[in-house]
Amino acid sequence: MKSYLSSRIKAMSYLPKWLILASVIGIIAGLGAVLFFEALTLATHFFLGYLASYKVPTPAGEGNVSGSGHYLRAWAIPLVVVLGGLISGFIVFTWAPEAEGHGTDAAIDAINRNPRGIRLRAVVVKIIASAVTIGSGGSGGREGPTAQISAGFGSFLARVLDLSPEDGRIAVSVGIGSGIGAIFSAPLGGAVLAADIVYKDDFEFEALLPGMLASIIAYAIFGAVYGYQPLFSIPGGYNFTQPVQLVWFAVLGLVSGGVGLLYSRSFYGIVKLASKLPFSKKLRPALGALLTGLIALWLPEVLGTGYGWIQKGLSSDLLHVPLYIIILLPIARIAATAFSIGSGGSGGVFGPGMVIGGFTGLAIWHLLQPWAPGIGHDPAAFVVVGMMAVFGGISRAPIAVMLMVGEMTGNISLLAPAMIAVAIAWFIVGRSDDSIYRSQLSTRADSPARTPTFGLPLLTSLKVADLVHPTVVKFQNNQRVVEALRVLREAGLPGAPVVNGDEKYLGTVRTERLEEISSAAPEAEIEGSIDFASPTIPLSAKLDTGLELLLQSGLGWLPVTGEDQRIVGIISASDLVTGYHEVLNSKVGYAYDLTTRVLAVEERVSKGAPVIGHIIRDAGLPPGCVVVSVQHKGVRSYASGSTEISEGDIVIAIVAAEEAVALLQRLHGEDNAPNSKKRSL
């Protein structure tokens, strides 16, 4: 059945294929948003409501509850936040360590490196851990876990339907946008976010139309349960009538750019600091939670999502708060988010970023209002524009964030004056090349998953069928672990494909995984050790697709399958490099000065090598050398000019024979360079 669905989907053209896939992703995104919203509501009522006797304020779209005026059990606040950190840390680092931090960044990384790689277990853990973290008072956003649900489902579809790498990327992108669009009741912004958030300075155009369909379906489902009203309301609305306000919005843009940079650098500073703590990872979120709880004793605005406090700012309910408190609010929220999520807790950074922006706008309005002409007597416009500018800049997704905030407030008229603030903030952040999403790449050309398209386009001239060779080893799924391990060791292989009784491909087994199991259960069947997500490549595929999929295998080879999903052979990294060499010789043999024999070289970078710490374009490699991939800490990535080389990395490159010694000297140092003739693939 799975093979039938896969073949039917892959045979469809773009529009009907994405009409089906985007609809399914949208349904899951909507249901996932409902599921997480309910989980978060339940956790908030239990931890903050029942244990701490504190009622959190909510925005207009969620009842506009004013919240508790003061703490009834102030002593309980830090304890409850710490309890949430302990539970979250235990859940995450016991069952799915990749679920720590903010889920959107992990999904972006999957798009750029391995769209099939998001585990369903990580999605479940993310839902529970995020609900506990935020519900107990940790400063986090609900968009991260919601995006992880739908992006994880997109990744699941890519695996079970054996989607192409391109379709897998679109599926995960659409999942991110539709999930976030649903939970924020902002379908148009969510659709654009699917295409805007993957790169700092580029756009994933192919995800836009599927994103629109998935986002509106997800929004319809979420709205059917909770209503279709905007998340926030602006009493009295807003109309742009005084051009002088553009000057003050420009000032807000300048400040917002700086605040965005402070947010990102503080967050990742805490991430780096937490990674060096000398105790268990499971306890680190509790330490961050303790610091957040202590801040909350003085400033309750840092607890939970903070959306209710933004509503108070929009409704002028914070005008009585002393100015120094208003100025401290964005800084306190930055610190609380860094402590709560950067320490290893689970939650999003999108929501806190907008809350930080709203507080920033409120502070700027308070500072300007006594003397600035045309600023008005209501801070709502500055709160909204601050939300757009701070997070639109530091997320490197200004268009999507502007649209989302416009939908969330139900006031599109603010988009025009907000553009100047967002543009200035985006420019300031862009000058530093920073982002709150560190998995973003600059452009599509920098994506390892897109290297064949942008970096090695000649690979489209060859088919996998031209280079495939027979399978040396393959296993039945009922083979014993000890037998399979013996065969792999004798053959010197890192792994092999596994088939069922009908000789149809199931997945792969790796030598290292079998070694782990053999000590405890050598007579067990290898069925429990199979990596079912390991990709295959169709016999009819082009070599550029092979290069993309090889990134996902982590084995240095790929099983090649026919139309019936039966194994017909394998293709290796050296085969792909050889194929590229053949194309260069036959079509552009003069390119890169490769007019003589070319070697395919695979080397581990030695200690003290000159290339360590340099990106490829600045590493001083010989003229004409093309680095195909860099394997760092066991993860193989296809190289771009901005890929950094570290000690112990395994580099695969093609180089003219006369330049091979120079390459080896750069990878090992002049005194340690081995004989290149013995090192070619």
C-alpha positions in Angstrom: 0.0 0.0 0.0 2.8 2.4 1.0 4.7 1.6 -2.3 1.5 2.2 -4.3 0.8 5.6 -2.6 4.4 6.6 -3.1 4.5 5.8 -6.8 1.1 7.6 -7.4 2.2 10.8 -5.5 5.6 10.9 -7.2 3.9 10.5 -10.6 1.7 13.6 -10.2 2.5 17.0 -11.4 3.2 19.9 -9.0 -0.3 21.2 -8.5 -2.3 18.0 -7.9 0.5 16.6 -5.8 0.6 19.6 -3.5 -3.1 19.9 -3.4 -3.1 16.5 -1.7 0.0 16.8 0.4 -0.6 20.4 1.6 -4.2 19.5 2.6 -3.0 16.6 4.7 -0.3 18.6 6.3 -2.8 21.4 7.0 -5.2 19.1 8.7 -2.4 17.7 11.0 -1.1 21.3 11.6 -4.6 22.4 12.7 -5.2 19.4 14.9 -1.7 19.7 16.3 -2.3 23.3 17.2 -5.5 22.3 19.0 -3.7 19.5 20.9 -0.8 21.7 22.0 -3.1 24.6 23.0 -5.1 22.3 25.2 -2.0 20.8 26.7 -0.6 24.2 27.5 -3.9 25.4 29.0 -4.0 22.4 31.2 -0.4 22.7 32.3 -0.9 26.5 33.1 -4.0 25.8 35.2 -2.2 23.1 37.2 1.2 24.7 37.7 0.5 28.4 38.0 -3.2 28.2 38.8 -3.4 25.3 41.3 0.1 25.1 42.7 0.9 28.8 42.8 -2.6 30.4 43.0 -1.7 32.8 40.2 -3.9 33.6 37.2 -2.0 34.5 34.1 -3.5 37.4 32.0 -4.7 36.4 28.5 -5.1 38.4 25.2 -8.5 39.5 23.8 -8.7 36.5 21.5 -8.5 34.1 24.5 -11.0 35.7 26.8 -9.1 38.9 27.8 -8.6 37.7 31.4 -7.0 40.5 33.4 -5.1 38.0 35.6 -4.1 38.2 39.3 -3.3 41.7 40.6 -0.6 40.3 42.9 0.9 37.0 44.1 -1.1 35.1 46.8 1.8 32.6 47.2 4.9 34.6 46.1 7.2 31.9 47.6 5.6 29.3 45.3 6.5 31.0 42.0 10.2 30.1 41.8 9.4 26.6 43.1 6.8 26.0 40.5 9.0 27.3 37.7 11.9 25.1 38.9 9.5 22.1 39.1 8.6 22.6 35.5 12.3 22.9 34.5 13.1 19.6 36.3 10.2 17.7 34.6 11.0 19.2 31.2 14.7 18.4 31.5 14.1 14.8 32.5 11.6 14.2 29.7 13.7 15.8 27.0 17.1 14.4 27.8 15.8 10.9 28.6 13.7 10.3 25.5 14.6 12.9 22.8 17.6 15.2 23.4 17.0 16.9 20.1 13.7 18.4 21.5 15.6 20.8 23.7 15.5 24.5 22.9 13.2 26.0 20.3 11.7 23.6 17.8 11.5 25.9 14.8 15.3 26.0 14.5 15.5 22.2 14.4 12.9 22.1 11.7 14.8 24.7 9.6 17.9 22.6 10.0 16.0 19.6 8.8 14.9 21.5 5.7 18.5 22.4 4.9 20.1 19.1 5.7 17.8 16.1 6.1 14.0 16.7 5.6 13.4 13.0 6.6 15.2 13.3 9.9 12.6 14.6 12.4 11.6 11.7 14.6 8.0 11.3 15.7 9.3 10.6 19.2 10.9 14.1 19.3 7.5 15.6 18.3 5.7 13.9 21.2 8.4 14.9 23.7 8.4 18.4 22.4 4.6 18.8 23.0 4.8 17.5 26.6 8.0 19.3 27.6 7.0 22.6 26.1 3.6 22.5 27.7 5.3 21.8 31.1 8.0 24.5 30.6 5.7 27.3 29.5 2.7 26.2 31.7 4.9 26.3 34.8 6.0 29.9 34.0 9.0 29.4 31.8 9.4 32.2 29.3 8.7 30.6 25.9 6.5 30.6 22.9 3.9 28.1 21.7 4.9 28.4 18.1 8.0 26.2 18.4 6.2 23.0 19.5 3.3 23.6 17.1 5.7 24.0 14.2 7.5 20.9 15.3 4.3 18.9 15.2 3.4 19.8 11.6 7.0 19.9 10.4 7.5 16.5 12.0 4.5 15.2 10.1 5.9 16.7 6.8 9.2 14.8 7.6 7.1 11.6 8.2 5.4 12.0 4.8 8.8 12.4 3.2 9.9 9.1 4.7 6.8 6.9 4.2 6.1 8.2 0.7 9.8 8.3 -0.3 9.4 11.9 -1.5 12.2 13.5 -3.5 14.6 15.7 -1.5 12.9 18.8 -3.0 9.4 17.7 -2.1 10.7 16.7 1.4 12.0 20.2 1.9 8.7 21.8 0.8 6.7 19.4 3.1 8.7 20.4 6.2 8.6 24.1 5.3 4.9 24.0 4.8 4.6 22.3 8.1 6.4 25.1 9.9 4.3 27.8 8.4 0.9 26.2 8.7 1.5 25.2 12.4 2.6 28.7 13.4 -0.1 30.3 11.3 -2.7 28.2 13.0 -1.6 28.8 16.6 -1.4 32.6 16.0 -4.6 32.8 13.9 -2.5 34.3 11.1 -2.9 32.0 8.0 -1.5 34.5 5.4 1.6 35.2 7.5 2.0 31.5 8.2 2.0 30.8 4.4 4.6 33.4 3.7 6.6 32.3 6.8 6.9 28.8 5.2 8.9 30.4 2.3 10.6 33.2 4.2 12.0 31.7 7.3 14.4 29.1 5.8 17.0 31.6 4.6 18.4 34.9 5.8 18.5 36.6 2.4 16.5 34.3 0.2 13.0 32.9 -0.3 11.8 29.3 -0.7 9.4 30.1 -3.6 8.3 26.5 -4.1 6.8 26.4 -0.6 4.6 29.5 -1.1 1.5 28.0 -2.8 1.4 24.8 -0.8 1.9 26.9 2.3 -1.2 29.0 1.5 -3.4 25.9 1.2 -2.0 24.2 4.3 -2.2 27.4 6.4 -5.8 28.2 5.6 -6.8 24.6 6.3 -4.9 24.6 9.6 -6.4 28.0 10.6 -9.9 26.7 9.7 -9.6 23.7 12.0 -8.1 25.7 14.9 -10.7 28.5 14.5 -13.5 26.0 14.4 -12.6 25.1 18.0 -11.5 28.5 19.4 -13.0 31.0 17.1 -11.7 33.2 14.3 -11.1 36.4 16.2 -7.6 37.9 16.2 -5.3 37.1 19.1 -5.0 40.8 20.1 -7.4 43.7 19.9 -6.6 47.4 19.5 -9.3 49.5 21.3 -10.4 52.2 18.9 -8.3 50.9 16.0 -5.6 52.9 14.3 -5.4 55.0 11.2 -2.2 56.5 9.9 -2.9 60.2 9.5 0.3 62.0 10.6 3.4 61.6 8.4 5.6 62.9 11.2 5.0 59.6 13.0 7.3 58.0 10.4 10.2 59.8 12.2 9.3 58.2 15.5 8.8 54.8 13.9 12.3 55.1 12.4 13.6 55.7 15.9 11.8 52.6 17.0 13.3 50.7 14.2 16.8 51.7 15.2 16.2 50.6 18.8 14.5 47.4 17.7 17.4 46.3 15.6 19.7 46.7 18.7 17.2 44.9 20.9 16.9 42.1 18.4 20.7 41.6 18.4 20.7 41.7 22.2 18.0 39.0 22.2 19.9 36.7 19.9 23.3 37.1 21.5 22.0 36.8 25.0 20.1 33.7 24.1 23.0 31.9 22.4 25.4 33.1 25.1 23.3 31.3 27.7 23.1 28.2 25.4 26.9 28.2 25.2 27.3 28.8 28.9 24.8 26.0 29.8 26.6 23.5 27.6 29.7 24.0 29.8 28.0 23.4 33.1 29.6 20.5 35.0 26.4 18.7 35.9 23.8 16.6 34.1 21.9 18.0 31.2 18.7 17.0 32.8 19.3 19.5 35.6 20.3 22.5 33.5 16.7 23.6 32.6 15.9 23.6 36.4 18.8 26.1 37.0 17.5 28.3 34.2 14.0 28.0 35.6 15.2 29.1 39.0 16.7 32.3 37.6 13.5 33.0 35.7 11.4 32.4 38.8 13.5 34.9 40.8 13.0 37.5 38.1 9.3 36.8 38.1 9.1 37.6 41.8 9.7 41.2 40.8 8.3 41.3 37.3 5.5 38.8 36.7 5.4 40.0 33.0 8.2 37.4 32.3 6.0 34.4 33.2 4.6 32.1 30.4 3.9 33.3 26.9 3.4 37.0 28.0 0.6 37.6 25.4 -1.8 38.8 28.1 0.7 41.6 29.0 1.0 42.7 25.4 -2.8 43.0 25.4 -2.6 45.2 28.5 0.0 47.4 26.6 -2.3 47.7 23.6 -5.2 48.6 25.9 -3.3 51.3 27.8 -3.5 49.3 31.0 0.2 49.7 31.7 0.3 53.5 31.6 0.4 53.6 35.4 3.5 51.4 35.5 6.7 53.5 36.4 8.9 54.3 33.4 11.9 52.5 34.8 9.9 49.3 35.0 8.6 49.7 31.4 12.3 50.2 30.2 13.3 47.1 32.1 10.6 44.8 30.7 12.2 44.0 27.3 15.6 43.3 29.1 13.9 41.1 31.7 12.0 39.2 29.1 15.2 38.6 27.1 16.9 37.3 30.2 14.0 35.0 31.2 13.7 33.5 27.7 17.4 32.9 27.6 17.3 31.2 31.0 14.2 29.2 30.3 14.9 27.9 26.8 18.6 28.5 26.3 19.4 26.3 29.3 17.8 23.3 27.6 14.1 23.9 28.4 11.6 23.4 25.6 9.6 26.2 23.9 9.6 28.7 21.1 11.5 31.9 20.7 9.0 33.5 18.1 6.4 34.4 20.7 8.9 35.8 23.3 10.5 37.8 20.5 7.2 39.5 19.7 6.6 40.2 23.4 10.0 41.7 23.7 9.2 43.8 20.7 5.9 44.9 22.1 7.6 46.0 25.4 10.3 47.8 23.4 7.6 49.8 21.5 5.8 50.6 24.7 9.1 51.9 26.3 9.9 54.0 23.3 6.4 55.5 23.3 6.8 56.4 27.0 10.1 58.1 26.4 8.9 60.1 23.4 5.3 60.9 24.4 5.9 63.9 26.7 7.7 66.0 24.0 7.5 64.3 20.5 4.9 66.0 18.1 2.3 63.7 16.5 3.1 60.7 18.6 -0.5 60.4 19.9 -1.9 59.6 23.3 -2.2 55.8 22.8 0.8 53.5 22.8 -0.9 50.7 20.8 0.6 51.6 17.4 4.1 51.6 18.9 3.5 48.2 20.7 2.4 46.6 17.4 5.2 48.1 15.3 7.7 47.1 18.0 6.5 43.5 17.7 7.0 43.6 14.0 10.4 45.4 14.0 12.2 43.5 16.8 11.3 40.0 15.6 11.0 40.8 11.9 14.6 41.9 12.0 16.2 39.2 14.2 14.2 36.4 12.6 15.4 37.6 9.1 11.8 37.0 8.0 10.4 40.6 7.9 7.6 40.2 5.4 6.1 37.2 7.1 6.4 38.7 10.6 4.7 41.9 9.5 1.8 40.0 7.9 1.5 37.8 11.0 1.4 40.6 13.5 -1.1 42.5 11.3 -3.4 39.5 11.3 -2.8 38.9 15.0 -3.9 42.4 15.8 -6.6 42.7 13.2 -5.2 45.9 11.9 -3.6 45.9 8.5 -3.4 49.7 8.4 -0.3 49.6 10.5 1.7 47.8 7.8 2.5 51.0 5.9 4.0 53.0 8.7 5.6 49.8 10.2 7.6 49.2 7.0 10.2 51.9 7.9 10.8 50.5 11.3 11.0 46.9 10.1 13.3 47.9 7.2 15.7 49.7 9.6 15.8 46.9 12.1 16.3 44.3 9.3 19.2 46.4 7.9 20.9 46.7 11.4 20.6 42.9 12.0 21.7 42.1 8.4 24.9 44.1 8.9 25.9 41.7 11.7 24.7 38.6 9.8 23.0 37.5 13.0 19.7 35.6 13.5 17.6 34.1 16.3 17.5 31.0 14.0 21.0 29.8 13.8 20.1 27.0 11.3 19.1 29.6 8.7 21.6 29.8 5.8 22.2 32.9 3.8 20.8 31.7 0.5 19.6 28.6 -1.2 23.0 28.2 -2.8 24.5 27.7 0.7 22.2 24.8 1.6 23.9 21.5 1.7 20.7 19.9 0.4 20.8 22.2 -2.6 24.5 21.9 -3.4 23.8 19.8 -6.5 21.5 22.5 -7.9 23.7 25.5 -7.2 27.2 24.1 -6.8 27.5 21.0 -9.1 24.9 21.5 -11.8 26.6 19.3 -14.3 25.5 16.2 -12.3 22.1 16.5 -14.0 23.8 15.1 -17.2 24.3 11.6 -15.7 21.8 9.1 -14.4 22.3 6.8 -11.4 21.8 3.8 -13.8 25.1 4.8 -15.4 27.1 4.3 -12.2 25.2 1.7 -10.1 27.0 -1.5 -9.2 25.7 -4.7 -7.7 25.0 -5.0 -4.0 27.9 -6.6 -2.2 26.0 -7.4 1.0 22.3 -7.3 1.8 20.4 -8.9 4.7 17.0 -10.4 5.3 15.1 -8.8 8.1 15.1 -12.0 10.2 18.9 -12.4 10.1 20.6 -12.7 13.4 22.6 -9.7 14.7 25.8 -11.8 15.3 25.7 -13.1 11.7 25.1 -9.8 10.1 27.9 -8.2 12.2 30.4 -10.9 11.2 29.6 -10.4 7.5 29.9 -6.6 7.7 33.2 -6.9 9.5 34.7 -9.3 7.0 33.6 -7.1 4.2 34.8 -3.9 5.9 31.5 -2.2 5.4 29.8 0.5 7.6 26.4 -0.9 6.9 24.1 -2.7 4.4 20.6 -2.7 3.0 17.9 -4.9 4.5 15.1 -6.5 2.5 12.0 -8.6 3.4 11.0 -12.0 2.1 9.9 -10.5 -1.2 13.3 -8.8 -1.7 11.7 -5.4 -1.2 13.8 -2.7 0.5 13.0 -2.0 4.2 15.9 0.1 5.4 19.6 -0.1 6.4 21.6 -1.5 9.3 24.8 0.1 10.5 27.8 -1.8 11.9 28.1 0.5 14.9 24.4 -0.1 15.8 24.8 -3.9 15.6 27.9 -3.7 17.8 25.9 -2.0 20.5 23.2 -4.7 20.4 25.5 -7.7 19.9 26.9 -7.5 23.5 23.5 -7.8 25.0 21.5 -9.8 22.5 23.7 -11.4 19.8 21.0 -13.9 18.7 18.3 -11.2 18.2 17.0 -10.5 14.7 18.2 -7.3 13.0 14.6 -6.2 12.6 14.9 -4.0 15.7 18.1 -2.4 14.4 16.9 -1.3 11.0 16.9 2.4 10.2 13.6 2.6 8.3 14.2 6.4 7.5 17.3 5.7 5.5 16.7 7.0 2.0 17.0 5.1 -1.3 17.5 6.5 -4.8 15.5 5.3 -7.9 17.4 3.8 -10.7 16.1 6.5 -13.1 17.2 9.4 -10.9 19.8 11.9 -12.0 23.2 12.1 -10.2 22.3 15.5 -8.6 19.5 13.8 -6.7 21.9 11.1 -5.7 24.2 13.7 -4.2 21.3 15.2 -2.2 20.2 11.9 -0.8 23.7 10.8 0.1 23.7 13.6 2.6 20.8 11.9 4.4 22.2 8.4 4.5 25.3 9.1 6.7 26.8 5.9 5.3 28.7 7.2 2.2 26.5 5.0 0.0 22.9 4.6 -1.1 20.7 1.6 -2.0 19.4 1.9 -5.5 15.8 0.6 -6.1 13.7 -0.2 -9.1 10.0 0.7 -9.5 8.9 -2.2 -7.3 11.2 -1.1 -4.4 13.5 -4.0 -5.0 17.2 -3.4 -4.5 19.1 -3.4 -7.8 22.5 -2.2 -6.5 24.2 0.6 -4.6 26.0 3.8 -5.4 28.7 5.3 -3.3 30.3 8.7 -2.7 33.3 7.8 -4.8 30.9 6.8 -7.7 29.4 10.2 -7.6 32.7 12.0 -7.5 33.9 9.8 -10.4 30.7 10.7 -12.3 31.3 14.4 -11.8 34.9 13.9 -13.0 33.6 12.2 -16.2 31.1 15.1 -16.9 33.9 17.7 -16.4 36.2 15.8 -18.8 33.5 15.3 -21.5 31.7 18.6 -21.3 33.9 21.3 -19.7 37.2 19.6 -19.3 38.9 23.0 -19.2 36.9 24.1 -16.2 38.7 24.6 -12.9 42.0 24.0 -14.8 41.4 20.2 -14.7 42.9 19.4 -18.1 44.9 16.5 -16.8 44.0 13.4 -14.6 41.7 14.2 -11.7 41.9 12.4 -8.3 39.0 11.9 -5.9 40.5 12.3 -2.4 39.1 11.4 1.0 41.1 12.6 3.9 40.7 13.2 7.7 42.0 16.6 8.7 45.0 16.3 10.9 45.8 18.2 14.1 47.5 21.5 13.4 46.5 21.4 9.7 46.5 24.9 8.0 42.9 24.6 7.0 41.5 24.2 10.5 39.2 27.1 11.5 38.9 28.4 8.0 35.9 28.3 5.7 36.5 26.6 2.3 36.8 29.7 0.2 39.5 31.1 2.6 41.3 27.8 3.3 44.0 28.2 0.7 43.1 25.1 -1.3 44.8 24.5 -4.6 43.3 26.1 -7.8 40.7 23.9 -9.3 40.0 21.9 -6.1 36.3 21.2 -5.6 35.3 20.1 -2.1 32.3 17.8 -2.4 31.5 17.1 1.2 32.7 17.6 4.8 31.9 15.0 7.5 31.9 16.7 10.9 31.4 14.6 14.1 29.8 11.8 12.1 27.4 14.1 10.1 28.1 14.4 6.4 27.3 17.7 4.8 27.8 18.8 1.2 30.2 21.7 1.1 29.7 25.3 0.1 32.2 28.1 0.2 31.1 29.0 3.8 31.6 25.5 5.2 34.1 25.7 8.1 36.8 22.9 8.4 37.7 21.5 11.8 40.2 19.0 13.1 39.1 15.5 12.5 36.6 16.3 9.7 36.6 14.0 6.8 36.9 15.9 3.5 36.0 14.5 0.1 37.3 16.5 -2.8 38.3 16.3 -6.5 41.6 17.8 -7.5 43.9 17.8 -10.5 46.7 15.2 -10.0 49.5 17.7 -10.0 47.7 19.7 -7.2 47.0 16.6 -5.0 50.1 17.0 -2.9 49.3 20.7 -2.3 45.8 19.7 -1.1 47.1 17.0 1.2 49.6 19.5 2.7 46.7 21.9 3.5 44.7 19.0 5.1 47.6 17.6 7.1 50.4 20.1 7.2 53.6 19.8 5.2 55.3 17.3 7.5 52.3 15.0 7.8 50.9 14.8 4.2 50.6 11.2 3.1 51.3 9.9 -0.4 48.4 11.1 -2.5 48.6 8.1 -4.9 47.7 5.8 -2.0 44.9 8.1 -0.8 42.7 8.6 -3.9 39.3 7.0 -3.9 
